[in-house]
Amino acid sequence: MNHIEGKFKGVRNANIYYQAWLPEGNVKAVLLVVHGLGEHSGRYMNVVNHFVPLGYAVYGLDHIGHGKSEGMREVVERFEDYTDTLTIYYNMVKGWQTGKPVFLLGHSMGGLIAAYYLLDHQADFRGAVISAPGIKVSASISQAAITIGKILSVLAPKAGVLALDVNGISRHPEVVRAYVNDPLVFHGKTPARLAAELVKTMSRVTAKVDKITLPFIVVQGGQDKLVDPAGAQMLYDKASSKDKTIKVYDGLYHEVFNEPERARVLKDVETWLAAHV
């Protein structure tokens, strides 16, 4: 496969890093990867190594404040910092792969970004793959905590308020170890502004998810401790798509593409994509 990388100007003129992995032969379709909170596009090599040999071109970007992109870590002014930048990148990818069907693949916060993006841009895609979407506020977060977070997002938007339990990403110790030692992963607490924007966007998606009519597949770990698996079920139940699939994998943690059983998950996604290309 061929690997390319570069940078483009995103929101507020920030330099946004992107990369792509291209098959040696003809491109069958495009997978546009939208990564999760605190991580980066380089953590999707299991997806890359599975799909590029099958003829898929895989494109990814590092969100503003993430990975190799500019910006204070995880600091945003509004959630649209992500979606506005995604629009710029999508238009670049369409220019490079004219006429090829594009599938949006979003994981975790990237699943929230993808679901929110599809409310207004679903006509741009052939379908979507949504992995462990962070679209439901966890029951463990009280209304009081949400209210305090909203206040902090105004008074101290960069103050860290939420920490991620790294042991929840995968049951595979090597995956956790690599995550902990990855210098491109942000290991601090999520800033108050972003936390408040996440909650606000979850509410928006929940209220309007019936607008989604695009074919999609949701893949979700049944023992996910980082997002509420009920969010995946809600997305499946409430979307108006006639063509929709959900796969809940008993016992799997948050990063289903990085779990010991990932071959099964990737094969399920492969089968679904093949039926929609």
Secondary structure, DSSP 8 states (H G I E B T S, - for coil): -EEEEEEEE-GGG-EEEEEEEE-SS---EEEEEE--TT--GGG-HHHHHHHGGGTEEEEEE--TTSTTSSSSTT--SSTHHHHHHHHHHHHHHHHHTTT--EEEEEETHHHHHHHHHHHHHGGG-SEEEEES---S--TTS-HHHHHHHHHHHHH-TTSEEE---GGGS-S-HHHHHHHHH-TTS--S-EEHHHHHHHHHHHHHHHHHGGG--S-EEEEEETT-SSS-HHHHHHHHHH---SSEEEEEETT--S-GGGSTTHHHHHHHHHHHHHTT-
